[in-house]
Amino acid sequence: AAGLQISNRLTRQIKGLSVAVKNANDGISIAQTAEGAMQESTSILQRMRELALQSANGSNSEDDRTSLQQEFTALSGELNRIASTTTFGGRNLLDGSFGSTAFQVGASANETISVQHERR
């Protein structure tokens, strides 16, 4: 009876740890998804800065400025699209609505990692 009890306890711990590993991997995936979107957003913002500086050049024609503005506007739309469509598990990661979540990453109830996204 004691051997069966020990076996059952160890089996429960193993199953709990397996779920904890999956939860930790979900947390990593959320971070990777957000990071990829932020890297793309950074590239877009850098290009928008280049366009703004290029547009400030006094030698540009009206057609040049119009073309630069069109690209800038398209990039702004892409930036908004990234912010509104970057999701994980049905939750938006970049629009400020994510709030916080906790991941159970161990076999014990107090073994959690919290992730918070604050709108600034």
A tleap script that builds the chain and sets N, CA, C and O, in Angstrom:
source leaprc.protein.ff14SB
mol = sequence {
  NALA ALA GLY LEU GLN ILE SER ASN ARG LEU
  THR ARG GLN ILE LYS GLY LEU SER VAL ALA
  VAL LYS ASN ALA ASN ASP GLY ILE SER ILE
  ALA GLN THR ALA GLU GLY ALA MET GLN GLU
  SER THR SER ILE LEU GLN ARG MET ARG GLU
  LEU ALA LEU GLN SER ALA ASN GLY SER ASN
  SER GLU ASP ASP ARG THR SER LEU GLN GLN
  GLU PHE THR ALA LEU SER GLY GLU LEU ASN
  ARG ILE ALA SER THR THR THR PHE GLY GLY
  ARG ASN LEU LEU ASP GLY SER PHE GLY SER
  THR ALA PHE GLN VAL GLY ALA SER ALA ASN
  GLU THR ILE SER VAL GLN HIE GLU ARG CARG
}
set mol.1.N position { 0.829 -1.196 0.000 }
set mol.1.CA position { 0.000 0.000 0.000 }
set mol.1.C position { 0.866 1.250 0.000 }
set mol.1.O position { 0.563 2.220 -0.695 }
set mol.2.N position { 1.954 1.231 0.786 }
set mol.2.CA position { 2.834 2.400 0.846 }
set mol.2.C position { 3.506 2.636 -0.500 }
set mol.2.O position { 3.662 3.778 -0.932 }
set mol.3.N position { 3.900 1.558 -1.156 }
set mol.3.CA position { 4.537 1.688 -2.468 }
set mol.3.C position { 3.593 2.282 -3.498 }
set mol.3.O position { 4.003 3.108 -4.312 }
set mol.4.N position { 2.339 1.873 -3.470 }
set mol.4.CA position { 1.335 2.407 -4.396 }
set mol.4.C position { 1.093 3.883 -4.122 }
set mol.4.O position { 0.945 4.678 -5.051 }
set mol.5.N position { 1.054 4.242 -2.860 }
set mol.5.CA position { 0.836 5.636 -2.484 }
set mol.5.C position { 1.993 6.510 -2.975 }
set mol.5.O position { 1.764 7.596 -3.507 }
set mol.6.N position { 3.205 6.055 -2.803 }
set mol.6.CA position { 4.385 6.789 -3.278 }
set mol.6.C position { 4.354 6.896 -4.797 }
set mol.6.O position { 4.637 7.956 -5.355 }
set mol.7.N position { 4.013 5.808 -5.457 }
set mol.7.CA position { 3.927 5.803 -6.915 }
set mol.7.C position { 2.887 6.807 -7.408 }
set mol.7.O position { 3.145 7.551 -8.354 }
set mol.8.N position { 1.723 6.832 -6.778 }
set mol.8.CA position { 0.667 7.775 -7.169 }
set mol.8.C position { 1.104 9.224 -6.962 }
set mol.8.O position { 0.826 10.086 -7.795 }
set mol.9.N position { 1.790 9.488 -5.842 }
set mol.9.CA position { 2.265 10.844 -5.565 }
set mol.9.C position { 3.280 11.277 -6.611 }
set mol.9.O position { 3.218 12.403 -7.106 }
set mol.10.N position { 4.207 10.403 -6.950 }
set mol.10.CA position { 5.216 10.731 -7.959 }
set mol.10.C position { 4.581 10.922 -9.332 }
set mol.10.O position { 4.988 11.804 -10.090 }
set mol.11.N position { 3.588 10.101 -9.654 }
set mol.11.CA position { 2.886 10.246 -10.930 }
set mol.11.C position { 2.195 11.605 -11.001 }
set mol.11.O position { 2.250 12.272 -12.034 }
set mol.12.N position { 1.542 12.022 -9.911 }
set mol.12.CA position { 0.889 13.334 -9.878 }
set mol.12.C position { 1.911 14.447 -10.055 }
set mol.12.O position { 1.659 15.413 -10.776 }
set mol.13.N position { 3.056 14.322 -9.406 }
set mol.13.CA position { 4.099 15.344 -9.534 }
set mol.13.C position { 4.612 15.421 -10.967 }
set mol.13.O position { 4.806 16.513 -11.501 }
set mol.14.N position { 4.829 14.281 -11.580 }
set mol.14.CA position { 5.318 14.250 -12.966 }
set mol.14.C position { 4.305 14.901 -13.896 }
set mol.14.O position { 4.674 15.701 -14.756 }
set mol.15.N position { 3.029 14.561 -13.729 }
set mol.15.CA position { 1.993 15.163 -14.574 }
set mol.15.C position { 1.911 16.668 -14.347 }
set mol.15.O position { 1.748 17.437 -15.294 }
set mol.16.N position { 2.025 17.085 -13.088 }
set mol.16.CA position { 2.005 18.513 -12.774 }
set mol.16.C position { 3.177 19.243 -13.400 }
set mol.16.O position { 3.022 20.351 -13.914 }
set mol.17.N position { 4.350 18.628 -13.359 }
set mol.17.CA position { 5.529 19.247 -13.966 }
set mol.17.C position { 5.421 19.292 -15.483 }
set mol.17.O position { 5.902 20.237 -16.109 }
set mol.18.N position { 4.799 18.288 -16.079 }
set mol.18.CA position { 4.597 18.294 -17.533 }
set mol.18.C position { 3.711 19.462 -17.946 }
set mol.18.O position { 3.983 20.134 -18.941 }
set mol.19.N position { 2.661 19.699 -17.187 }
set mol.19.CA position { 1.782 20.842 -17.465 }
set mol.19.C position { 2.532 22.147 -17.225 }
set mol.19.O position { 2.373 23.103 -17.985 }
set mol.20.N position { 3.343 22.194 -16.179 }
set mol.20.CA position { 4.116 23.397 -15.882 }
set mol.20.C position { 5.081 23.727 -17.019 }
set mol.20.O position { 5.260 24.897 -17.357 }
set mol.21.N position { 5.699 22.718 -17.605 }
set mol.21.CA position { 6.599 22.935 -18.743 }
set mol.21.C position { 5.822 23.514 -19.917 }
set mol.21.O position { 6.294 24.445 -20.570 }
set mol.22.N position { 4.641 22.979 -20.192 }
set mol.22.CA position { 3.805 23.510 -21.273 }
set mol.22.C position { 3.440 24.965 -20.989 }
set mol.22.O position { 3.488 25.805 -21.888 }
set mol.23.N position { 3.075 25.266 -19.742 }
set mol.23.CA position { 2.736 26.638 -19.374 }
set mol.23.C position { 3.923 27.576 -19.569 }
set mol.23.O position { 3.766 28.682 -20.088 }
set mol.24.N position { 5.104 27.136 -19.156 }
set mol.24.CA position { 6.306 27.957 -19.332 }
set mol.24.C position { 6.579 28.184 -20.813 }
set mol.24.O position { 6.958 29.285 -21.211 }
set mol.25.N position { 6.391 27.160 -21.627 }
set mol.25.CA position { 6.584 27.311 -23.073 }
set mol.25.C position { 5.578 28.283 -23.670 }
set mol.25.O position { 5.913 29.029 -24.590 }
set mol.26.N position { 4.346 28.287 -23.158 }
set mol.26.CA position { 3.362 29.273 -23.613 }
set mol.26.C position { 3.836 30.686 -23.282 }
set mol.26.O position { 3.709 31.594 -24.104 }
set mol.27.N position { 4.377 30.872 -22.090 }
set mol.27.CA position { 4.911 32.179 -21.706 }
set mol.27.C position { 6.042 32.617 -22.614 }
set mol.27.O position { 6.121 33.784 -22.998 }
set mol.28.N position { 6.911 31.692 -22.955 }
set mol.28.CA position { 8.011 31.991 -23.879 }
set mol.28.C position { 7.456 32.355 -25.249 }
set mol.28.O position { 7.937 33.293 -25.886 }
set mol.29.N position { 6.459 31.627 -25.700 }
set mol.29.CA position { 5.858 31.910 -27.008 }
set mol.29.C position { 5.213 33.289 -27.042 }
set mol.29.O position { 5.309 33.992 -28.048 }
set mol.30.N position { 4.562 33.680 -25.961 }
set mol.30.CA position { 3.974 35.022 -25.893 }
set mol.30.C position { 5.070 36.074 -26.032 }
set mol.30.O position { 4.935 37.025 -26.802 }
set mol.31.N position { 6.150 35.896 -25.286 }
set mol.31.CA position { 7.257 36.854 -25.340 }
set mol.31.C position { 7.871 36.905 -26.737 }
set mol.31.O position { 8.189 37.987 -27.230 }
set mol.32.N position { 8.039 35.757 -27.374 }
set mol.32.CA position { 8.620 35.720 -28.717 }
set mol.32.C position { 7.703 36.377 -29.739 }
set mol.32.O position { 8.172 37.074 -30.639 }
set mol.33.N position { 6.397 36.159 -29.604 }
set mol.33.CA position { 5.439 36.776 -30.518 }
set mol.33.C position { 5.486 38.296 -30.386 }
set mol.33.O position { 5.545 39.011 -31.386 }
set mol.34.N position { 5.460 38.779 -29.152 }
set mol.34.CA position { 5.514 40.222 -28.922 }
set mol.34.C position { 6.845 40.802 -29.399 }
set mol.34.O position { 6.880 41.884 -29.985 }
set mol.35.N position { 7.933 40.082 -29.146 }
set mol.35.CA position { 9.254 40.565 -29.559 }
set mol.35.C position { 9.344 40.694 -31.077 }
set mol.35.O position { 9.870 41.684 -31.585 }
set mol.36.N position { 8.836 39.706 -31.800 }
set mol.36.CA position { 8.863 39.773 -33.261 }
set mol.36.C position { 8.087 40.966 -33.783 }
set mol.36.O position { 8.538 41.654 -34.698 }
set mol.37.N position { 6.925 41.212 -33.206 }
set mol.37.CA position { 6.113 42.354 -33.622 }
set mol.37.C position { 6.808 43.670 -33.277 }
set mol.37.O position { 6.744 44.627 -34.048 }
set mol.38.N position { 7.464 43.717 -32.132 }
set mol.38.CA position { 8.167 44.939 -31.741 }
set mol.38.C position { 9.385 45.194 -32.627 }
set mol.38.O position { 9.695 46.345 -32.933 }
set mol.39.N position { 10.071 44.139 -33.037 }
set mol.39.CA position { 11.203 44.310 -33.951 }
set mol.39.C position { 10.731 44.876 -35.281 }
set mol.39.O position { 11.362 45.776 -35.836 }
set mol.40.N position { 9.624 44.353 -35.795 }
set mol.40.CA position { 9.069 44.858 -37.048 }
set mol.40.C position { 8.617 46.306 -36.877 }
set mol.40.O position { 8.825 47.132 -37.766 }
set mol.41.N position { 8.006 46.613 -35.750 }
set mol.41.CA position { 7.561 47.983 -35.475 }
set mol.41.C position { 8.752 48.936 -35.409 }
set mol.41.O position { 8.674 50.063 -35.897 }
set mol.42.N position { 9.840 48.491 -34.814 }
set mol.42.CA position { 11.041 49.319 -34.733 }
set mol.42.C position { 11.587 49.615 -36.122 }
set mol.42.O position { 11.991 50.744 -36.400 }
set mol.43.N position { 11.604 48.618 -36.993 }
set mol.43.CA position { 12.064 48.828 -38.372 }
set mol.43.C position { 11.180 49.841 -39.089 }
set mol.43.O position { 11.673 50.708 -39.810 }
set mol.44.N position { 9.882 49.727 -38.886 }
set mol.44.CA position { 8.948 50.664 -39.517 }
set mol.44.C position { 9.184 52.079 -38.994 }
set mol.44.O position { 9.222 53.031 -39.774 }
set mol.45.N position { 9.342 52.219 -37.693 }
set mol.45.CA position { 9.575 53.546 -37.115 }
set mol.45.C position { 10.887 54.154 -37.603 }
set mol.45.O position { 10.966 55.363 -37.821 }
set mol.46.N position { 11.910 53.328 -37.775 }
set mol.46.CA position { 13.176 53.836 -38.304 }
set mol.46.C position { 12.999 54.334 -39.735 }
set mol.46.O position { 13.538 55.377 -40.105 }
set mol.47.N position { 12.243 53.588 -40.534 }
set mol.47.CA position { 11.986 54.020 -41.913 }
set mol.47.C position { 11.154 55.305 -41.927 }
set mol.47.O position { 11.394 56.187 -42.751 }
set mol.48.N position { 10.190 55.414 -41.032 }
set mol.48.CA position { 9.378 56.631 -40.956 }
set mol.48.C position { 10.243 57.837 -40.590 }
set mol.48.O position { 10.031 58.937 -41.100 }
set mol.49.N position { 11.207 57.630 -39.714 }
set mol.49.CA position { 12.129 58.715 -39.358 }
set mol.49.C position { 12.962 59.126 -40.567 }
set mol.49.O position { 13.156 60.316 -40.818 }
set mol.50.N position { 13.452 58.142 -41.315 }
set mol.50.CA position { 14.214 58.441 -42.532 }
set mol.50.C position { 13.376 59.260 -43.506 }
set mol.50.O position { 13.861 60.228 -44.092 }
set mol.51.N position { 12.124 58.867 -43.675 }
set mol.51.CA position { 11.240 59.588 -44.596 }
set mol.51.C position { 10.999 61.020 -44.129 }
set mol.51.O position { 10.970 61.943 -44.943 }
set mol.52.N position { 10.825 61.208 -42.826 }
set mol.52.CA position { 10.607 62.550 -42.289 }
set mol.52.C position { 11.833 63.430 -42.530 }
set mol.52.O position { 11.704 64.592 -42.914 }
set mol.53.N position { 13.011 62.873 -42.304 }
set mol.53.CA position { 14.240 63.635 -42.548 }
set mol.53.C position { 14.416 63.936 -44.029 }
set mol.53.O position { 14.809 65.042 -44.402 }
set mol.54.N position { 14.128 62.959 -44.865 }
set mol.54.CA position { 14.246 63.147 -46.309 }
set mol.54.C position { 13.250 64.199 -46.788 }
set mol.54.O position { 13.567 64.997 -47.670 }
set mol.55.N position { 12.073 64.204 -46.222 }
set mol.55.CA position { 11.041 65.152 -46.619 }
set mol.55.C position { 11.408 66.582 -46.229 }
set mol.55.O position { 10.972 67.535 -46.874 }
set mol.56.N position { 12.207 66.731 -45.180 }
set mol.56.CA position { 12.603 68.062 -44.717 }
set mol.56.C position { 13.614 68.723 -45.644 }
set mol.56.O position { 13.899 69.912 -45.501 }
set mol.57.N position { 14.153 67.973 -46.582 }
set mol.57.CA position { 15.123 68.506 -47.533 }
set mol.57.C position { 14.427 69.510 -48.450 }
set mol.57.O position { 13.432 69.185 -49.098 }
set mol.58.N position { 14.944 70.700 -48.498 }
set mol.58.CA position { 14.336 71.764 -49.293 }
set mol.58.C position { 14.399 71.553 -50.788 }
set mol.58.O position { 13.723 72.265 -51.530 }
set mol.59.N position { 15.183 70.602 -51.256 }
set mol.59.CA position { 15.309 70.399 -52.705 }
set mol.59.C position { 14.254 69.450 -53.266 }
set mol.59.O position { 14.234 69.204 -54.472 }
set mol.60.N position { 13.374 68.909 -52.415 }
set mol.60.CA position { 12.336 67.992 -52.895 }
set mol.60.C position { 11.257 68.747 -53.656 }
set mol.60.O position { 10.857 69.849 -53.281 }
set mol.61.N position { 10.802 68.130 -54.722 }
set mol.61.CA position { 9.672 68.700 -55.460 }
set mol.61.C position { 8.376 68.347 -54.730 }
set mol.61.O position { 8.382 67.551 -53.790 }
set mol.62.N position { 7.284 68.934 -55.162 }
set mol.62.CA position { 5.977 68.615 -54.574 }
set mol.62.C position { 5.649 67.142 -54.783 }
set mol.62.O position { 5.099 66.494 -53.893 }
set mol.63.N position { 5.986 66.611 -55.959 }
set mol.63.CA position { 5.755 65.190 -56.236 }
set mol.63.C position { 6.587 64.304 -55.307 }
set mol.63.O position { 6.117 63.268 -54.836 }
set mol.64.N position { 7.829 64.723 -55.049 }
set mol.64.CA position { 8.686 63.968 -54.131 }
set mol.64.C position { 8.063 63.916 -52.735 }
set mol.64.O position { 7.981 62.856 -52.113 }
set mol.65.N position { 7.626 65.086 -52.256 }
set mol.65.CA position { 7.028 65.144 -50.925 }
set mol.65.C position { 5.739 64.323 -50.854 }
set mol.65.O position { 5.472 63.662 -49.850 }
set mol.66.N position { 4.956 64.368 -51.908 }
set mol.66.CA position { 3.717 63.580 -51.954 }
set mol.66.C position { 4.034 62.094 -51.876 }
set mol.66.O position { 3.376 61.345 -51.154 }
set mol.67.N position { 5.042 61.677 -52.621 }
set mol.67.CA position { 5.448 60.274 -52.616 }
set mol.67.C position { 5.951 59.855 -51.232 }
set mol.67.O position { 5.606 58.784 -50.734 }
set mol.68.N position { 6.767 60.709 -50.623 }
set mol.68.CA position { 7.276 60.425 -49.282 }
set mol.68.C position { 6.126 60.337 -48.274 }
set mol.68.O position { 6.118 59.466 -47.405 }
set mol.69.N position { 5.155 61.246 -48.401 }
set mol.69.CA position { 4.012 61.239 -47.487 }
set mol.69.C position { 3.169 59.981 -47.664 }
set mol.69.O position { 2.666 59.423 -46.689 }
set mol.70.N position { 3.017 59.539 -48.898 }
set mol.70.CA position { 2.236 58.322 -49.150 }
set mol.70.C position { 2.894 57.107 -48.495 }
set mol.70.O position { 2.219 56.276 -47.888 }
set mol.71.N position { 4.221 57.014 -48.626 }
set mol.71.CA position { 4.916 55.898 -47.989 }
set mol.71.C position { 4.810 55.997 -46.466 }
set mol.71.O position { 4.606 54.993 -45.784 }
set mol.72.N position { 4.949 57.214 -45.941 }
set mol.72.CA position { 4.847 57.427 -44.498 }
set mol.72.C position { 3.466 57.002 -43.990 }
set mol.72.O position { 3.354 56.336 -42.961 }
set mol.73.N position { 2.434 57.387 -44.711 }
set mol.73.CA position { 1.060 57.039 -44.327 }
set mol.73.C position { 0.843 55.530 -44.373 }
set mol.73.O position { 0.202 54.964 -43.487 }
set mol.74.N position { 1.378 54.880 -45.409 }
set mol.74.CA position { 1.251 53.423 -45.517 }
set mol.74.C position { 1.962 52.731 -44.354 }
set mol.74.O position { 1.448 51.763 -43.795 }
set mol.75.N position { 3.137 53.227 -43.995 }
set mol.75.CA position { 3.874 52.645 -42.868 }
set mol.75.C position { 3.134 52.860 -41.548 }
set mol.75.O position { 3.126 51.982 -40.684 }
set mol.76.N position { 2.522 54.014 -41.400 }
set mol.76.CA position { 1.732 54.281 -40.201 }
set mol.76.C position { 0.570 53.293 -40.090 }
set mol.76.O position { 0.271 52.797 -39.004 }
set mol.77.N position { -0.074 53.017 -41.206 }
set mol.77.CA position { -1.150 52.028 -41.222 }
set mol.77.C position { -0.650 50.639 -40.862 }
set mol.77.O position { -1.320 49.898 -40.143 }
set mol.78.N position { 0.525 50.289 -41.362 }
set mol.78.CA position { 1.114 48.984 -41.052 }
set mol.78.C position { 1.454 48.886 -39.566 }
set mol.78.O position { 1.261 47.839 -38.948 }
set mol.79.N position { 1.951 49.962 -39.006 }
set mol.79.CA position { 2.258 49.999 -37.576 }
set mol.79.C position { 0.990 49.771 -36.750 }
set mol.79.O position { 1.007 49.007 -35.785 }
set mol.80.N position { -0.090 50.421 -37.122 }
set mol.80.CA position { -1.368 50.224 -36.428 }
set mol.80.C position { -1.887 48.802 -36.611 }
set mol.80.O position { -2.453 48.223 -35.684 }
set mol.81.N position { -1.696 48.237 -37.803 }
set mol.81.CA position { -2.143 46.872 -38.059 }
set mol.81.C position { -1.392 45.886 -37.167 }
set mol.81.O position { -1.993 44.979 -36.593 }
set mol.82.N position { -0.090 46.065 -37.054 }
set mol.82.CA position { 0.715 45.188 -36.196 }
set mol.82.C position { 0.226 45.270 -34.752 }
set mol.82.O position { 0.068 44.247 -34.085 }
set mol.83.N position { -0.013 46.485 -34.274 }
set mol.83.CA position { -0.466 46.663 -32.890 }
set mol.83.C position { -1.827 46.026 -32.649 }
set mol.83.O position { -2.086 45.499 -31.567 }
set mol.84.N position { -2.692 46.071 -33.648 }
set mol.84.CA position { -4.051 45.561 -33.431 }
set mol.84.C position { -4.205 44.073 -33.730 }
set mol.84.O position { -5.208 43.473 -33.343 }
set mol.85.N position { -3.238 43.469 -34.408 }
set mol.85.CA position { -3.394 42.058 -34.786 }
set mol.85.C position { -2.388 41.114 -34.139 }
set mol.85.O position { -2.448 39.907 -34.374 }
set mol.86.N position { -1.474 41.626 -33.338 }
set mol.86.CA position { -0.506 40.755 -32.671 }
set mol.86.C position { -1.186 40.121 -31.459 }
set mol.86.O position { -1.391 40.768 -30.431 }
set mol.87.N position { -1.527 38.849 -31.604 }
set mol.87.CA position { -2.275 38.161 -30.554 }
set mol.87.C position { -1.631 36.824 -30.210 }
set mol.87.O position { -0.843 36.267 -30.974 }
set mol.88.N position { -1.996 36.337 -29.039 }
set mol.88.CA position { -1.626 34.989 -28.623 }
set mol.88.C position { -2.779 34.450 -27.801 }
set mol.88.O position { -3.192 35.068 -26.820 }
set mol.89.N position { -3.288 33.325 -28.190 }
set mol.89.CA position { -4.408 32.727 -27.470 }
set mol.89.C position { -5.641 33.610 -27.449 }
set mol.89.O position { -6.415 33.591 -26.491 }
set mol.90.N position { -5.822 34.388 -28.517 }
set mol.90.CA position { -6.979 35.261 -28.600 }
set mol.90.C position { -6.842 36.571 -27.848 }
set mol.90.O position { -7.770 37.380 -27.846 }
set mol.91.N position { -5.708 36.795 -27.212 }
set mol.91.CA position { -5.486 38.039 -26.463 }
set mol.91.C position { -4.498 38.916 -27.209 }
set mol.91.O position { -3.434 38.462 -27.629 }
set mol.92.N position { -4.869 40.183 -27.368 }
set mol.92.CA position { -3.989 41.119 -28.045 }
set mol.92.C position { -2.811 41.450 -27.134 }
set mol.92.O position { -2.983 41.701 -25.941 }
set mol.93.N position { -1.614 41.445 -27.715 }
set mol.93.CA position { -0.404 41.659 -26.919 }
set mol.93.C position { 0.078 43.104 -26.912 }
set mol.93.O position { 0.793 43.506 -25.994 }
set mol.94.N position { -0.300 43.896 -27.923 }
set mol.94.CA position { 0.322 45.209 -28.068 }
set mol.94.C position { -0.630 46.391 -28.035 }
set mol.94.O position { -0.179 47.532 -28.131 }
set mol.95.N position { -1.918 46.164 -27.903 }
set mol.95.CA position { -2.839 47.302 -27.930 }
set mol.95.C position { -3.152 47.854 -26.545 }
set mol.95.O position { -3.999 48.738 -26.413 }
set mol.96.N position { -2.482 47.346 -25.509 }
set mol.96.CA position { -2.690 47.831 -24.158 }
set mol.96.C position { -3.760 47.092 -23.384 }
set mol.96.O position { -3.972 47.375 -22.205 }
set mol.97.N position { -4.439 46.150 -24.019 }
set mol.97.CA position { -5.533 45.443 -23.348 }
set mol.97.C position { -5.085 44.140 -22.677 }
set mol.97.O position { -5.877 43.506 -21.980 }
set mol.98.N position { -3.851 43.739 -22.873 }
set mol.98.CA position { -3.381 42.455 -22.345 }
set mol.98.C position { -3.467 42.391 -20.831 }
set mol.98.O position { -3.841 41.359 -20.273 }
set mol.99.N position { -3.131 43.466 -20.171 }
set mol.99.CA position { -3.166 43.465 -18.706 }
set mol.99.C position { -2.054 42.607 -18.147 }
set mol.99.O position { -0.879 42.833 -18.434 }
set mol.100.N position { -2.427 41.618 -17.345 }
set mol.100.CA position { -1.420 40.729 -16.775 }
set mol.100.C position { -1.954 39.306 -16.759 }
set mol.100.O position { -3.160 39.067 -16.825 }
set mol.101.N position { -1.028 38.383 -16.671 }
set mol.101.CA position { -1.395 36.975 -16.571 }
set mol.101.C position { -0.299 36.256 -15.804 }
set mol.101.O position { 0.855 36.685 -15.799 }
set mol.102.N position { -0.664 35.178 -15.167 }
set mol.102.CA position { 0.304 34.384 -14.408 }
set mol.102.C position { 0.396 33.001 -15.030 }
set mol.102.O position { -0.607 32.424 -15.451 }
set mol.103.N position { 1.602 32.484 -15.082 }
set mol.103.CA position { 1.850 31.150 -15.620 }
set mol.103.C position { 2.301 30.244 -14.488 }
set mol.103.O position { 3.245 30.563 -13.764 }
set mol.104.N position { 1.636 29.134 -14.340 }
set mol.104.CA position { 2.025 28.126 -13.356 }
set mol.104.C position { 3.199 27.363 -13.949 }
set mol.104.O position { 3.032 26.620 -14.916 }
set mol.105.N position { 4.389 27.539 -13.376 }
set mol.105.CA position { 5.590 26.952 -13.964 }
set mol.105.C position { 6.259 25.924 -13.064 }
set mol.105.O position { 7.394 25.518 -13.316 }
set mol.106.N position { 5.571 25.511 -12.035 }
set mol.106.CA position { 6.106 24.491 -11.148 }
set mol.106.C position { 4.991 23.621 -10.611 }
set mol.106.O position { 3.815 23.852 -10.891 }
set mol.107.N position { 5.366 22.626 -9.842 }
set mol.107.CA position { 4.379 21.695 -9.301 }
set mol.107.C position { 3.621 22.286 -8.121 }
set mol.107.O position { 2.515 21.840 -7.816 }
set mol.108.N position { 4.194 23.279 -7.452 }
set mol.108.CA position { 3.552 23.896 -6.288 }
set mol.108.C position { 2.760 25.129 -6.698 }
set mol.108.O position { 3.073 25.776 -7.698 }
set mol.109.N position { 1.739 25.448 -5.923 }
set mol.109.CA position { 0.846 26.564 -6.244 }
set mol.109.C position { 1.568 27.903 -6.315 }
set mol.109.O position { 1.157 28.776 -7.080 }
set mol.110.N position { 2.622 28.085 -5.546 }
set mol.110.CA position { 3.325 29.366 -5.518 }
set mol.110.C position { 4.414 29.487 -6.583 }
set mol.110.O position { 5.135 30.484 -6.605 }
set mol.111.N position { 4.546 28.524 -7.441 }
set mol.111.CA position { 5.575 28.566 -8.487 }
set mol.111.C position { 4.969 29.125 -9.768 }
set mol.111.O position { 4.646 28.392 -10.703 }
set mol.112.N position { 4.824 30.459 -9.778 }
set mol.112.CA position { 4.237 31.140 -10.929 }
set mol.112.C position { 5.159 32.248 -11.404 }
set mol.112.O position { 6.014 32.738 -10.665 }
set mol.113.N position { 4.965 32.623 -12.641 }
set mol.113.CA position { 5.628 33.788 -13.222 }
set mol.113.C position { 4.520 34.677 -13.758 }
set mol.113.O position { 3.639 34.218 -14.485 }
set mol.114.N position { 4.570 35.959 -13.392 }
set mol.114.CA position { 3.560 36.904 -13.859 }
set mol.114.C position { 4.125 37.757 -14.983 }
set mol.114.O position { 5.292 38.150 -14.961 }
set mol.115.N position { 3.277 38.036 -15.962 }
set mol.115.CA position { 3.626 38.914 -17.078 }
set mol.115.C position { 2.622 40.048 -17.069 }
set mol.115.O position { 1.412 39.821 -17.038 }
set mol.116.N position { 3.135 41.283 -17.096 }
set mol.116.CA position { 2.258 42.451 -17.122 }
set mol.116.C position { 2.599 43.314 -18.313 }
set mol.116.O position { 3.764 43.464 -18.682 }
set mol.117.N position { 1.569 43.876 -18.907 }
set mol.117.CA position { 1.750 44.848 -19.978 }
set mol.117.C position { 1.000 46.091 -19.558 }
set mol.117.O position { -0.224 46.079 -19.435 }
set mol.118.N position { 1.733 47.154 -19.340 }
set mol.118.CA position { 1.110 48.401 -18.919 }
set mol.118.C position { 1.094 49.368 -20.080 }
set mol.118.O position { 2.075 49.504 -20.811 }
set mol.119.N position { -0.010 50.025 -20.236 }
set mol.119.CA position { -0.150 51.037 -21.288 }
set mol.119.C position { 0.488 52.322 -20.781 }
set mol.119.O position { 0.200 52.773 -19.672 }
set mol.120.N position { 1.346 52.900 -21.589 }
set mol.120.CA position { 2.006 54.155 -21.198 }
set mol.120.C position { 1.739 55.215 -22.217 }
set mol.120.O position { 2.208 56.344 -22.071 }
savepdb mol mol.pdb
quit
